Amino acid sequence: MNLRGRNKVSATFSMSSMTDIVFLLLIFFMLTSPIITPEALDLILPKAKGKTTTTQNIAVSITDDLKFYINEEPVSSSRIESELKARLSGIEDPTIVLRAAEGVPIEKAVLIMDIANRNKYKIVLAVKPD
């Protein structure tokens, strides 16, 4: 006597549709990740063992050709203190992240540090992790 049913259920699972979805998501994130950059200036930062804080009010960048930028906007070195005062006025615990490219003379970085010290701003030096 044969008691087996007519409808046989297959216990296999096709991974092809799941693979297609994962592949499409991978392509999507690979294409959109260069668009989402926190700083548009391409600086090669000095290497160090440390972390940059994520809480920042303003970023000051110094490029290889000694140009100053405040949040990606070019600023002359003579106007940088007045610009920082204007942008950080009224902010409690103002923080400056200094992004100096590798090879920038130390005098340029010290200029920004001196401005922060005179105005009682907290300053953090951004570095590239080791």
Order of alpha helices (4+ residues) and beta strands (2+ residues): alpha-beta-beta-beta-beta-alpha-beta-alpha-beta-beta
